[in-house]
Amino acid sequence: MALAVFIFVLLLKVSTAVSSQNITHLFSAVLIFGDSTADSGNNNYINTPFKADHPPYGEDFPGKIPTGRFSNGKLVSDFWASLLGIKQTVPPFLQPNISDFDIRTGVNFASAGSGYDDMTAQISQVIPVTKQLYYFREYIKRLKKVVGIKEANRIIEGALVSISAGTNDFTISYYDLPSRREDFSMDDYQDYILKKLQNFVNELYKLGCRTMVVSGLPPMGCLPIQMLSRFSRTCLTDQNTDARIYNQKLMNLLPQIQSSLKGSRIMYTDIYTPMMEMIRNPRKHGFTHTKVGCCGIGLLEAGPICTYLTPLCTNPSNYLFFDSIHPTEAAYRYVTKTLLNQILRHLNTSGHIF
């Protein structure tokens, strides 16, 4: 999973050295891979119980439509696309009526419940990242038909590729079920996941991607559903420690991957810090609730058990989490601002958001 907070209006501010036009033309398209923090509706089109195609999901999305996004509104990828001047939202690739415009400007391959470990996706009956690569290859074929081979290669090379996964590997396959705990120590499983991630990045590079942002883990021990697993009302220190150690390993690994892939720009984006900032200073960011979700009692409900029959809070923007796992649109707004600033700094521009 990977997550967080925003403001009511995001303005693009740029210093005198970089115009807003330069910022909004940094990338040709956005291409999204990962889990439920990124899935904009691909799970709607597969046989899995892990869907958000029903109310109350999407109640603050334009048109109040439950699109399959696991939140009350937009995700980080949607805000990125808008702030970068590409388009307002990023549709799922499996959407049957996807337009040529969306093919040219980028689509979403993420699947809620997925992870780098194929076993994680098998447990959830969703699309593993290896299958997301298959769909990306199918996307490239269609893109070439729409714009031609040369332009397709230019679009892919100039796209911002976002990879947000890993949370489910630890919360589902390691902590909550014995699937991997019997085979790996935590240290070894972190390394196993990082190797899978490296292979995934290498494959994207072979397919023409050059600019990739890889999200670290959030403070997993602060997810309401994880706290419930131990009947705790405070964050689980050990799981947060595991997340920080993994993130440090990932930060160390990505420069090595970049140096091995000529012409690539591979960036780490820190989700852990902005999430903890909102948890520690909720009122500063407009939150009154950070330990429970808006849906139901806020400790267990997610996906198929967060429905229109479930009691809902009156104002999701006061909540860090919409359900027991996933942030609200308000949280994602803040995270987007933080992550995009990280990306712009990495790219050595002086532009900044807010």
C-alpha positions, -999 to 999 in steps of 0.1 A, spaced: 0 0 0 17 28 1 -6 70 10 -18 106 28 -31 145 30 -38 175 8 -55 209 10 -86 221 -7 -68 237 -36 -33 229 -48 -15 257 -65 16 253 -86 41 278 -74 74 282 -91 105 302 -83 118 328 -107 142 303 -121 115 279 -133 82 288 -149 50 269 -142 49 260 -179 83 242 -175 69 222 -145 37 212 -164 57 199 -194 82 178 -175 66 145 -185 48 132 -215 25 108 -196 19 91 -162 21 54 -159 10 39 -126 18 4 -111 12 -10 -76 -15 -18 -51 -47 -2 -36 -30 31 -29 -27 35 -67 -55 13 -82 -80 35 -100 -104 7 -108 -86 -23 -125 -100 -46 -98 -135 -37 -111 -128 -59 -141 -114 -90 -125 -129 -117 -103 -119 -106 -68 -137 -95 -36 -112 -67 -32 -132 -40 -50 -142 -4 -43 -168 -1 -70 -196 7 -46 -206 35 -22 -194 50 0 -162 49 -20 -160 78 -44 -185 100 -26 -162 130 -30 -149 120 -65 -162 142 -94 -197 131 -100 -198 112 -67 -190 80 -86 -175 49 -70 -148 43 -96 -128 16 -79 -105 39 -60 -101 29 -24 -109 63 -10 -136 89 -9 -120 108 -38 -89 111 -58 -55 94 -54 -20 106 -55 -16 96 -91 -47 117 -101 -33 147 -84 1 142 -99 -14 141 -134 -34 173 -128 -5 192 -112 19 182 -140 -6 195 -166 -12 161 -181 -49 154 -173 -73 154 -143 -74 117 -135 -56 85 -145 -80 57 -157 -75 20 -152 -60 2 -183 -87 -26 -180 -115 0 -185 -132 -12 -217 -139 22 -232 -105 38 -226 -99 66 -250 -70 72 -274 -63 104 -254 -58 84 -222 -36 59 -241 -14 88 -252 -13 105 -217 -10 74 -195 -30 48 -177 -31 29 -145 -21 -8 -141 -22 -11 -103 -44 -37 -85 -56 -34 -50 -43 -62 -28 -12 -68 -49 24 -67 -40 59 -75 -54 55 -111 -41 32 -131 -64 19 -150 -34 4 -118 -21 -17 -113 -52 -27 -150 -52 -40 -147 -17 -61 -116 -27 -70 -130 -61 -57 -98 -78 -32 -88 -105 4 -94 -95 30 -69 -106 43 -95 -131 8 -95 -148 8 -57 -146 39 -59 -168 20 -80 -193 -8 -54 -194 19 -27 -199 32 -46 -229 -4 -47 -243 -6 -10 -236 25 -3 -256 11 -22 -286 -20 -1 -286 0 31 -281 20 23 -312 -12 18 -331 -25 52 -319 6 74 -324 31 53 -343 63 35 -331 86 66 -329 61 87 -309 52 58 -287 88 53 -278 91 91 -270 60 90 -248 72 60 -228 107 74 -224 93 108 -213 67 94 -189 67 96 -151 64 60 -139 51 56 -104 55 23 -85 36 20 -52 36 -14 -36 50 -35 -8 26 -29 21 4 -59 13 35 -82 11 42 -74 48 7 -69 62 -10 -98 44 17 -123 35 40 -119 65 22 -104 96 -14 -115 92 -9 -149 76 19 -174 81 25 -176 43 60 -162 43 68 -160 80 76 -197 80 101 -194 52 118 -160 59 131 -139 88 119 -103 85 154 -92 73 154 -119 46 119 -112 35 127 -75 31 156 -85 8 134 -109 -11 109 -81 -18 136 -57 -28 150 -82 -53 115 -86 -68 113 -48 -69 146 -46 -87 136 -71 -113 104 -52 -119 123 -19 -124 147 -37 -148 118 -50 -169 102 -15 -171 136 -1 -182 138 -28 -210 103 -17 -221 115 19 -225 108 36 -192 135 60 -180 120 81 -151 106 60 -122 96 69 -87 94 41 -62 75 46 -30 87 33 3 64 18 29 40 38 51 40 34 89 22 1 86 18 -3 124 -4 28 124 -30 14 99 -62 9 119 -66 -27 107 -31 -35 119 -37 -20 153 -69 -40 155 -50 -72 148 -34 -68 183 -64 -50 199 -41 -19 203 -52 17 202 -16 29 195 7 23 166 26 -10 165 62 -1 171 77 -33 156 58 -30 123 68 7 120 104 -3 127 102 -29 100 89 -3 76 118 21 84 144 -5 80 129 -16 46 128 20 35 164 25 43 174 -6 24 153 7 -6 170 41 -4 204 24 -6 193 1 -34 178 26 -59 210 45 -67 226 11 -74 198 2 -98 200 36 -115 238 33 -120 233 0 -137 206 13 -161 221 39 -185 201 71 -188 176 62 -161 164 84 -133 151 63 -104 138 82 -73 128 71 -39 96 88 -25 92 90 12 56 82 23 65 73 59 74 108 70 43 127 58 20 100 72 37 102 106 36 140 104 -2 138 100 -5 113 128 16 133 152 2 167 144 -34 160 133 -49 194 140 -22 212 120 -35 193 90 -72 196 98 -77 161 112 -97 151 143 -93 113 138 -61 94 129 -66 60 145 -99 50 130 -113 52 95 -144 71 84 -163 40 73 -181 20 100 -163 17 133 -131 25 113 -111 -5 125 -121 -34 102 -142 -21 73 -125 -20 39 -135 -31 4 -164 -56 5 -173 -48 41 -173 -10 36 -206 -5 18 -236 18 15 -251 -1 44 -221 8 66 -224 39 88 -202 67 76 -187 97 93 -202 131 83 -170 147 72 -142 124 57 -118 154 54 -115 153 92 -102 117 90 -67 105 80 -82 72 69 -113 66 49 -115 29 57 -94 7 80 -65 8 55 -67 36 30 -62 74 34 -88 100 26 -85 124 -3 -75 150 22 -46 129 33 -36 121 -3 -35 158 -11 -9 164 15 11 133 5 10 144 -32 24 178 -23 52 163 -3 61 136 -29 60 159 -59 84 183 -41 107 154 -35 106 145 -72 113 181 -83 142 184 -60 156 152 -73 153 164 -109 173 195 -99 145 220 -106 137 249 -84 99 244 -88 79 235 -58 43 227 -49 26 250 -24 
